[in-house]
Amino acid sequence: MQDSKWDNLIFMIEEKFGIKNQSKEPIEVNQSSQGEAIMGELETIEFETPTGRMKLERMGRPKVIDKKVLSTKRIGGRVTVDYVYSSDEKSYGVKLYRFCDNNWQEVDLTALV
C-alpha cells in the first residue's frame, strides 16, 4: 500500500471512528548471511468500531531485488540463500485484527470486499 493511500485510510478511520492508539516502531525483518540485521518498520493503529475494537498494522520492509543461492556439491555441504535488498524501495503489507476473547484475531481482508 502506497504512502498516500495509507495516509488517506488513516484519515478516514480517524474521521469515522477516532483513533485510540497509534504507534510506529522499527522491527528486525530478517538477517543477512553475514549476520547484519535487515530493519523494517511497523505502524499500528487501534480504533473502536460498532463491532468492537480493531487494530490495523502496516509492515514496511526493504524490497528484495535479487536472490543468491550459495551451495557446494560436496556431501553434507551447506546451502545458504542470500537476499539482496534495495536501499531506497520498500514493500508493504497490511493486516487487520479484531479484539475477541482477550486476544487479537486476524481478519481476512478478502472476505470484506
HELIX and SHEET records of a PDB file:
HELIX    1   1 ASP A    3  LYS A   16  1                                  14    
HELIX    2   2 LEU A  109  ALA A  111  5                                   3    
SHEET    1   A 5 ILE A  19  GLN A  31  0                                        
SHEET    2   A 5 ALA A  37  THR A  49 -1                                        
SHEET    3   A 5 GLY A  52  LEU A  70 -1                                        
SHEET    4   A 5 THR A  80  CYS A 100 -1                                        
SHEET    5   A 5 ASN A 103  VAL A 107 -1                                        
END                                                                             
